Amino acid sequence: MKKKHTNYFTSPLNRRDFISSLALTTGAIALVGCNFNKQNGLAGEPEVRRITPPRLDTAYLGERIHCYRPMRRGTPNMSLETIADQLIVHNYGHGGSGWTLAPGSAKYVVQLAMDSEKGKAIKKDAPVVVIGAGVMGLFTAYELLQRGYTSVTVKAVSFDNLTSHNAGGLLAPVSMDNNPELQPLIDRIGIDAYRFYAEVAQGKHPHFPAGAKVMPAYFENRSESGLEPYVGKVMQPAKDVVLDFGNGTQRNMVSYDDGIFMDTAVMMESLKNHLQDKVTFEQGKVDNYASVSSLLIFDCSGLGAGALNADKEVVPVQGHLIMLRDQLPADLQSMILVYFSKAKTTSNQEVKRSFYIFPKQLPGSAANDVGVVGGTFIEGATPETPNNEEFDIMVSNARKFYGI
Ligand SMILES: Cc1cc2nc3c(=O)[nH]c(=O)nc-3n(C[C@H](O)[C@H](O)[C@H](O)COP(=O)(O)OP(=O)(O)OC[C@H]3O[C@@H](n4cnc5c(N)ncnc54)[C@H](O)[C@@H]3O)c2cc1C
């Protein structure tokens, strides 16, 4: 007998859901799987899936991480600029969707450069410099190699512990500010990226044997996922499901069963390893393009692009993450993202709070140290306004979500 049946605390159950829940909880038999269980409901009723909540007591919470999404208001900058005799190819400002878009975005900007008059005149063995060693920079360097460029240098202030390593890893175009006119392009790039990660996940990619997995991605509704444009092209339609946490709490959700999880720190390592003996890595800051001795420059400088290009539209979006430890990995084979209403932090900044959990794992960590809980979105927050109280709010919201 269930103790209670609640939908997520932002939206109460409607009558139909309530009746269906009664039918499911009294009439169906659980089929136990290794991660989630299925209950066969009445025809047309949502499938019930059993998910064991992660361990969220303090002893199971690991490192607390602040990290900053490089968002560009309006749209990411994926464009060409000519300065004197140099061709600058911008590829920055992807906000909370850098991983979701990176392989497609890299393909798009490299093609843009190759199709331009100036780009056509640059020989494939001429020096090309990529500024930035985050996911944008590394995928751009990778794409340049794929297109036959032989003298690629990746120059960056920092190569380690970047936003790109810390990011959660859900493939979904969220937390971006997109001009609606550019949405079709963003969708196209995302679909391209989905294909890339799907190849990695299926073990079919020639260069990256690991770093992405196919698994259910759960959202409260279809529109919040950002994935609807992918349906029918690379993804199957989402299903209505009921998540049953085995403790009396259930949530009505939608599931994209062919969601993609990118293990970001692992993939960054794979990218770097692949590029290691094929490109030159150089540490240093680029303050202006004239100081770079190359006619072809790819600007993948993330938040650094604000100063480098005097681009006032670039803004950090602060996120809070907590790594989990000593979990049961079999229970962490899906992704969840739900949003709450906006609120104010103690530093009086507007925060869009959410709860998300992904099976992220740091390279070299113990097998059971798996999982990351996030999420805040605080536009304009910097290390000077760490909003540390958000970590506890996040864990408390996560516990409420699971009813623990
Ligand atoms: C909490 C959080 C969770 C996230 N989760 C997801 C997710 O689940 N899915 C998803 O798709 N995305 C996610 N993201 C977004 C994603 O992480 C970013 O969009 C992406 O990492 C940005 O990559 P980047 O290469 O543009 O920037 P970065 O990783 O910040 O790299 C920038 C690089 O540029 C270099 N640089 C900067 N300025 C200069 C300069 N002047 N000269 C030389 N080098 C310079 C830096 O040293 C660095 O190497 C998340 C982000 C956060 C903060």
The ligand as a Gaussian input file, in Angstrom:
#p B3LYP/6-31G(d) Opt

LIG

0 1
 C       26.844000      23.732000     -13.519000
 C       26.917000      23.522000     -15.003000
 C       26.329000      22.400000     -15.570000
 C       26.343000      22.223000     -16.956000
 N       25.751000      21.118000     -17.478000
 C       25.673000      20.973000     -18.822000
 C       24.986000      19.874000     -19.379000
 O       24.477000      19.020000     -18.647000
 N       24.919000      19.793000     -20.724000
 C       25.468000      20.729000     -21.551000
 O       25.335000      20.631000     -22.756000
 N       26.165000      21.761000     -21.037000
 C       26.263000      21.932000     -19.699000
 N       26.911000      23.005000     -19.171000
 C       27.439000      24.027000     -20.093000
 C       28.818000      23.677000     -20.623000
 O       29.608000      23.238000     -19.577000
 C       29.456000      24.915000     -21.262000
 O       28.595000      25.479000     -22.222000
 C       30.758000      24.533000     -21.948000
 O       31.591000      23.820000     -21.089000
 C       31.473000      25.753000     -22.457000
 O       32.647000      25.332000     -23.064000
 P       33.702000      26.360000     -23.599000
 O       34.770000      25.570000     -24.245000
 O       33.001000      27.407000     -24.395000
 O       34.224000      27.134000     -22.282000
 P       35.253000      26.692000     -21.130000
 O       35.144000      25.279000     -20.748000
 O       35.063000      27.705000     -20.047000
 O       36.685000      26.907000     -21.791000
 C       37.145000      28.187000     -22.121000
 C       38.608000      28.079000     -22.502000
 O       39.052000      29.341000     -22.997000
 C       40.263000      29.712000     -22.340000
 N       40.381000      31.170000     -22.412000
 C       39.465000      32.098000     -22.033000
 N       39.920000      33.327000     -22.338000
 C       41.118000      33.162000     -22.943000
 C       42.070000      34.063000     -23.497000
 N       41.874000      35.392000     -23.515000
 N       43.206000      33.554000     -24.017000
 C       43.437000      32.216000     -24.013000
 N       42.566000      31.328000     -23.502000
 C       41.417000      31.799000     -22.989000
 C       40.099000      29.120000     -20.953000
 O       41.347000      29.038000     -20.290000
 C       39.528000      27.758000     -21.331000
 O       40.557000      26.888000     -21.744000
 C       26.967000      23.188000     -17.793000
 C       27.613000      24.271000     -17.221000
 C       27.579000      24.458000     -15.835000
 C       28.253000      25.656000     -15.260000

